[in-house]
Amino acid sequence: MTSSNCTSLGAFSCEIISLICFIPPLILTFYDKNVKLQLKNEKLSLEKKIYQKQVKEYNDEHKNISIDFCSLNNTEKISLLLTEVVLINSADNYVEIHYREDDKFKMKLLRNTLKNIESQIKIHHIFIRCHRKYIVNSNYIEELNGNCNNHQLFLKEYNEPIPVSRQYFYTIKNALQAICG
């Protein structure tokens, strides 16, 4: 179009024609970005599947690992599978070790401090401190509930809620996000 044609059509018509000329490059740009995002999404989905497979293999490897809980003076020793231990809580000069055996919850009392027990099990990353009195097995965590003043954990098939202190709230939240993917 010549400039004389533009003046004869009017400035408004020229602007519409100019805008129409920009539509195909915009469509192509959006199409290219969409294709790139789809490829990136496919790549991330594959990576996610690989990581999920690795986590499953890791969990399968650790199903038969036992852990030894020793008393303060090493006179008592309790040996349990990692997958059996549900939670550990402080009870004055003792710790209560809650575990599952034959689809039933059981508890053993051991003379020790929670801090000492925590140091014994720190190599096993499935155990998470959630309160000054509680350590839980992250594989048993079902739900985290609460408000800004009070948070509680609910464990699979365990009837009592477990308190979560503010100090450990984000540790628990991050562990749950890692578990849920």
Long-range contacts (C-beta under 8 A, 24 or more apart in sequence): 48-181, 52-181, 59-139, 62-124, 62-126, 65-124, 67-120, 67-121, 67-124, 68-120, 69-95, 69-97, 69-110, 69-112, 69-117, 69-120, 69-121, 70-110, 70-112, 70-120, 71-110, 71-111, 71-112, 72-111, 72-112, 72-113, 72-116, 73-111, 76-110, 76-111, 78-108, 78-110, 82-124, 82-126, 82-137, 83-137, 83-139, 85-127, 85-137, 86-136, 86-137, 86-140, 86-155, 86-158, 87-134, 87-135, 87-136, 87-137, 87-140, 87-155, 87-158, 87-162, 88-114, 88-117, 88-121, 88-127, 88-134, 88-135, 88-136, 89-114, 89-133, 89-134, 89-135, 90-114, 90-132, 90-133, 90-134, 98-158, 105-157, 105-158, 128-168, 128-171, 128-172, 128-175, 129-168, 129-171, 130-162, 130-163, 130-164, 130-165, 130-168, 130-171, 130-172, 131-162, 131-163, 131-164, 131-165, 131-168, 132-165, 133-163, 134-162, 134-163, 136-162, 138-175, 138-179, 141-172, 141-175, 141-176, 141-179, 144-172, 144-173, 144-176
